């Protein structure tokens, strides 16, 4: 599946930002932390990630078939409309 590239402004309108659990090894020492909006575990994300969308851990994203289906349809639709880099 191709994932379309979007502007920072469009990324801020997303419903969720998928993050990794805080105990995931990372080469960066300036990660930001938050909590998954579904299960509440502590997550990490990069400082340049969109600020407005809810944080969702990778496990909750993968376990939610509705979100996976929405993402797949959205990526397919946007992929048809955009030039990919």
N, C-alpha and C positions, 0 to 999 in steps of 0.2 A: 504494500500500500504506500502511495506517495503522500507525504504530509506537506500541505501547502505552507508557504512562508507568509506571515501576516505582519502588518505594521504594529508598532508598539501600541498605538491607539486602538486598533482592532483587538489586540490581545487583552487589553483592559476590559473589554466587553464580554469576555468568556465567563462561563458559569464557574469553572474550576481551573486550578493549576494543580497538576499531578506532581506530587513530591515524593521523596524517598524517606524512609524512617530515619530518625536522628542517629541511630547506631550504625548506619551504612558508612563504610569507609569513604573518605573524601580527601582529595589532595589539597583542598582549599581550607584555610583557617578563618575565612570571613563569611562563611555561610550564615544565613539568617535562619531562625527557628520559628516554628509555629505549631499548630495542632491540627490534625485531620478533623474536618468538619463532620465526618461520619462516625469514626471509632475513637477519636480523641488522642491517638498516640502522637508523640512529639515527632515532627518532621523537619527536614532541612530543605532549604531552597536557596538559590543564588540571589544576590542583591538586585540583579537586573530582571528578575521574574516579575510579571504583572502583579500589582499590589491589590487591586480591587477584587479579583475572583477569590472564591473560597479555596482553601488548601484541602487537597484530597490525597491520602496516601496511595501508593501504587497498589497495595493489596485491595483496598476498597474499590479502586477504579476497575481492577481486573475482575473482581467478584460481582460487579454490578452490570448485568447484561444490557440494561436500558442505556446506561452511559456508553458502553462499548458500541452499541448499535448507533446511537446518536453521533458518536465520534466518527464512526466508519462512514455514515451517510454524509456528514458535514465535510469530512476530508475528501470524499469522492466528489461532492458538489463543488467545493472550492478548488479542488485540483483541476476540474474542467475549465474553471473560469480564470485561472491564473497561470502565468508563466512560472515554472519552477526553476530554482537556482541550483 
